[in-house]
Amino acid sequence: MTENITLAVDAMGGDDAPNVVIEGAALALEAEPSLHIMLCGPDEVVTPFAASHGRCSAIPTTQVIGMAEHPANAVRTKKDSSIVRGCALVKEGKAQGFFSAGSTGACLAAATLVMGRAKGVKRPALGVIVPAYERPVFFADVGANADCKPEYLLQFAKMGAIYMQSVMGVKAPRVGLLNIGEEETKGSAFALEAHALLAEKLPEFAGNCEGGDLMAGAFDVVITDGFTGNVCLKTIEGTSKVLFRYVKDALTSSIPAKMGAVLVKGSLSQLKAKLDPDRFGGTPLLGVKGTCIVGHGSSGACAIKNGILAGCAQVREGVSDKIAAAFAGASEGEASCS
C-alpha cells in the first residue's frame, strides 16, 4: 500500500487542453490529499498553475504530440513532449504513474518504449471498466493490440484479474473470452485455440462470453483482441448515446410525454450517470513498468479528475508491482494472478 502518490499529468492532452486538464487536476488535488502532481506542458501553462496550487510541480516542456501524428514516430522524435516527458518521469522513479487524455497511440507507444514492459509481459493491454448491469466488468484489450496470439489473451486475462482483485475488490474474478457462442466448440480457429489455452492455464476461466453477456455482467473480466475490443467498445458507446437520444425524443414528443418526463427526470439522470464513461475517467494500460491511465480525448474536467484518481487507486493498490511479480521469471503462460 502506498500513502503518498506522485503522478505525472499531461497538461496538453485532450480536445480542450490545457484549460480542462488544469481544472481537472485542481479537482483531483482537492479530492485526494495524498496526491502530488507533476504537470507536464508549456511553461506558461504549468508554472502559474503549480505556483498557485500546493502539491504540484511544474515540468516545462517545449513540444506537443498532436492527435493526428504517427504515434511511434512522434514519440521517437519529440523527446521533450508532454507525453514523453511524463512517461520518462515514471521511468526515472520521480513519479509512480502517468495520466494523459491525449493521443491514445502516442500514450501507448511512450508507455511501452519509455516506461518499458514488465518482465515476462509480451504485450501490454488497454482495458476499460464497462458499467454492466450486474456489476462492473473489466474489458480488454480495447485497442493496444489489433493482432493477437492466444498467449497474449492469456496474459490479458491474468492482468485483468489482478486489476479487478486489487482495485475493484473482486475476490475471485470470473474470466470470459468474447466469442460468438457460449459453447467451447464455437468461434474462429483463433478463438478455439485461445479457449483451449485459457481452459488449461487459467483457473479463473469461466468460458465464452457472447456479445450480449458483456453488458449483462455475467463475467468480471472479458478478454479479446484489440481490434475486436475497440469495435465492440465503440459500438456500446455509440448505442448508449443513440438510446438516450431516442428517450429524449420520446419524452419531448407531446405535452403528456413532457409531463411524464418531469416525473422520471431524476431516475433518468441517475441512469445516465451510471452509464457515463467519465465516471471512471480513463483506461489503464496494464503490463508496463508503472501506472499509465489514458483518458478520452473529449474528456471534461470531471473525467480528467476521475482519470487521475483512477491512477491514484492503481498506484495505491500496487497493481503494477503485482503484475510484475506475477510474471517475473514465469515461463510462457504460467504467471499466477493470486
Secondary structure, 3 states (H helix, E strand, C coil): CCCCEEEEEECCCCCCCCHHHHHHHHHHHHHCCCEEEEEEECHHHHHHHHHHCCCEEEEECCECCCCCCCHHHHHHHCCCEHHHHHHHHHHCCCCCEEEECCCHHHHHHHHHHHHCECCCCCCCEEEEEECCCCCCEEEECCCCCCCCCHHHHHHHHHHHHHHHHHCCCCCCCCEEEECCCCCCCCCCHHHHHHHHHHHHHCCCEEEEECHHHHCCCCCCEEECCHHHHHHHHHHHHHHHHHHHHHHHHHHCCCHHHHHHHHHHHHHHHHHHHHHCHHHCCCEEEECECCEEEECCCCCCHHHHHHHHHHHHHHHHCCHHHHHHHHHCCCCCCCCCCC
